[in-house]
Amino acid sequence: MVRTVRRALLALLALLVFVAAAGAIYAWQARPELEDRRDAAIEAWDALRPALDQRYLVLTAAADTVREEGGRPRAVVRDLDVALATWRDARAAGDDMVGEVRIANDLEGLVRRLVRTVDETPRLAGNGAVAAVMEQLAGVPVPEAAADYDDAVRAYESERQGTVREVVADLLGFDSLPTLDPRVS
């Protein structure tokens, strides 16, 4: 009986060592692929940032013009002020790509809200200064590089998929990355 229990424990220990070794080998093989895909997404984001900076400078001017010409304060302008300040702070810090993408997504949603507000408010829609700045904003659309970034993120996320692969990715610090909402206002 003791001998049988000892053999069972040794077999279980051997199995655990085998599983741990297989997991380590799997993680070791997965790491370079995950690093390459994540690095590609980071490079694509770095290439996209300057164009977004330009877009958000024009968006700042649009918010300022709507504030000046709109009469009463508008919630969308207040929200834009906060989001644009957050974008500038994040860009100055420069060390949180995921945070920057989330802020950019917020800003793109606010662009759509601003366009809708201007279109639906007669005082704004009929104002020449507002029309000019909104036309200028329309002339600086979401950069085409956003699609490259999103493609790189999708490739990275695809590499992270699967029950075992996702656990390994999380254990190795390869967190999920958000895409940039490319819908143009």
C-alpha positions as CSV (number, residue, x, y, z in Angstrom):
1,M,0.0,0.0,0.0
2,V,2.8,2.4,1.0
3,R,4.7,1.5,-2.2
4,T,1.6,2.1,-4.3
5,V,1.0,5.6,-2.8
6,R,4.7,6.4,-3.2
7,R,4.6,5.4,-6.9
8,A,1.5,7.5,-7.4
9,L,3.0,10.5,-5.7
10,L,6.2,10.1,-7.8
11,A,4.1,9.8,-11.0
12,L,2.1,12.9,-10.0
13,L,5.4,14.8,-9.3
14,A,6.8,13.7,-12.6
15,L,3.7,14.9,-14.4
16,L,3.8,18.2,-12.6
17,V,7.5,18.7,-13.6
18,F,6.6,17.8,-17.2
19,V,3.7,20.2,-17.3
20,A,5.8,23.0,-15.8
21,A,8.6,22.3,-18.2
22,A,6.2,22.3,-21.2
23,G,4.6,25.5,-20.0
24,A,8.1,27.2,-19.6
25,I,9.0,26.1,-23.1
26,Y,5.7,27.3,-24.5
27,A,6.2,30.7,-22.8
28,W,9.8,30.9,-24.0
29,Q,8.7,30.3,-27.6
30,A,5.7,32.7,-27.4
31,R,7.6,35.7,-26.0
32,P,9.5,36.7,-29.2
33,E,6.3,36.6,-31.3
34,L,4.4,38.7,-28.7
35,E,7.3,41.2,-28.4
36,D,7.5,41.6,-32.2
37,R,3.8,42.2,-32.5
38,R,3.6,44.6,-29.5
39,D,6.7,46.5,-30.8
40,A,5.0,46.8,-34.2
41,A,1.9,48.3,-32.5
42,I,4.1,50.7,-30.5
43,E,5.9,51.8,-33.6
44,A,2.6,52.4,-35.4
45,W,1.3,54.5,-32.5
46,D,4.5,56.5,-32.5
47,A,4.1,57.2,-36.2
48,L,0.4,58.3,-35.6
49,R,1.0,60.6,-32.7
50,P,2.2,63.7,-34.6
51,A,-0.8,63.6,-37.0
52,L,-3.1,63.4,-34.0
53,D,-1.3,66.3,-32.3
54,Q,-2.1,68.4,-35.4
55,R,-5.7,67.2,-35.5
56,Y,-6.1,68.1,-31.8
57,L,-4.6,71.6,-32.3
58,V,-7.3,72.3,-34.9
59,L,-9.9,70.7,-32.5
60,T,-8.7,73.1,-29.8
61,A,-9.3,76.0,-32.1
62,A,-12.7,74.7,-33.0
63,A,-13.6,74.4,-29.3
64,D,-12.4,77.9,-28.6
65,T,-14.4,79.3,-31.5
66,V,-17.6,77.5,-30.5
67,R,-17.1,78.7,-26.9
68,E,-16.7,82.3,-28.2
69,E,-19.5,82.3,-30.7
70,G,-21.9,80.0,-29.1
71,G,-23.4,82.2,-26.5
72,R,-24.0,80.0,-23.5
73,P,-21.5,77.4,-22.4
74,R,-21.8,74.1,-24.1
75,A,-21.2,70.7,-22.3
76,V,-19.3,69.4,-25.3
77,V,-16.9,72.3,-25.2
78,R,-16.3,71.8,-21.5
79,D,-15.7,68.1,-22.1
80,L,-13.3,68.9,-25.0
81,D,-11.4,71.3,-22.7
82,V,-10.9,68.5,-20.2
83,A,-10.0,65.8,-22.8
84,L,-7.6,68.1,-24.7
85,A,-5.8,69.0,-21.5
86,T,-5.6,65.3,-20.6
87,W,-4.2,64.6,-24.1
88,R,-1.5,67.3,-23.7
89,D,-0.5,66.0,-20.3
90,A,-0.3,62.4,-21.5
91,R,1.8,63.5,-24.5
92,A,4.1,65.5,-22.3
93,A,4.6,62.5,-20.0
94,G,4.9,60.3,-23.1
95,D,5.0,57.0,-21.3
96,D,1.5,55.6,-21.4
97,M,0.5,54.5,-24.9
98,V,-2.6,52.7,-23.7
99,G,-3.8,55.9,-21.9
100,E,-3.1,58.0,-25.0
101,V,-5.1,55.7,-27.2
102,R,-8.0,55.8,-24.7
103,I,-7.9,59.6,-24.6
104,A,-7.7,59.8,-28.4
105,N,-10.8,57.6,-28.6
106,D,-12.5,60.0,-26.2
107,L,-11.5,62.9,-28.3
108,E,-12.8,61.3,-31.5
109,G,-16.1,60.8,-29.8
110,L,-16.1,64.4,-28.7
111,V,-15.4,65.5,-32.3
112,R,-18.5,63.7,-33.4
113,R,-20.5,65.3,-30.6
114,L,-19.1,68.8,-31.6
115,V,-20.0,68.3,-35.2
116,R,-23.5,67.2,-34.2
117,T,-23.9,70.1,-31.8
118,V,-22.9,72.6,-34.4
119,D,-25.1,71.1,-37.1
120,E,-28.2,71.0,-34.7
121,T,-27.7,74.5,-33.2
122,P,-28.9,77.3,-35.6
123,R,-26.8,79.9,-33.9
124,L,-23.7,77.9,-34.5
125,A,-24.6,76.4,-37.9
126,G,-25.2,79.9,-39.3
127,N,-22.0,81.4,-37.8
128,G,-19.3,82.1,-40.4
129,A,-16.4,81.8,-37.9
130,V,-17.7,78.4,-36.6
131,A,-18.3,77.2,-40.1
132,A,-14.8,78.1,-41.1
133,V,-13.2,76.3,-38.1
134,M,-15.4,73.3,-38.6
135,E,-14.3,73.1,-42.2
136,Q,-10.7,73.4,-41.1
137,L,-11.4,70.5,-38.7
138,A,-12.9,68.4,-41.5
139,G,-9.8,69.1,-43.5
140,V,-7.7,67.3,-40.8
141,P,-9.4,63.9,-40.6
142,V,-8.3,60.9,-38.6
143,P,-5.0,60.1,-40.1
144,E,-4.7,57.1,-42.4
145,A,-1.9,55.9,-40.1
146,A,-4.7,55.0,-37.6
147,A,-5.6,52.0,-39.8
148,D,-1.9,50.9,-39.6
149,Y,-2.0,51.2,-35.9
150,D,-5.3,49.2,-35.7
151,D,-3.9,46.5,-38.0
152,A,-0.8,46.2,-35.8
153,V,-3.0,46.0,-32.6
154,R,-5.2,43.3,-34.2
155,A,-2.2,41.3,-35.2
156,Y,-0.8,41.6,-31.6
157,E,-4.2,40.7,-30.1
158,S,-4.5,37.7,-32.5
159,E,-1.1,36.5,-31.2
160,R,-2.4,36.8,-27.6
161,Q,-5.6,34.8,-28.3
162,G,-6.3,31.2,-27.1
163,T,-6.8,29.9,-23.7
164,V,-3.2,29.0,-23.0
165,R,-1.6,31.8,-25.0
166,E,-3.6,34.5,-23.3
167,V,-2.6,33.2,-19.8
168,V,1.0,33.1,-20.9
169,A,0.8,36.6,-22.4
170,D,-0.7,38.0,-19.2
171,L,1.9,36.2,-17.0
172,L,4.7,37.7,-19.2
173,G,3.2,41.2,-19.0
174,F,1.8,41.4,-22.5
175,D,-1.4,43.2,-21.7
176,S,-4.2,43.9,-24.2
177,L,-4.0,47.0,-26.4
178,P,-6.9,49.2,-27.4
179,T,-7.6,50.1,-31.0
180,L,-8.2,53.7,-32.2
181,D,-11.9,54.2,-33.3
182,P,-11.3,55.3,-36.9
183,R,-14.8,56.6,-37.6
184,V,-14.5,60.0,-39.1
185,S,-16.8,62.6,-37.8
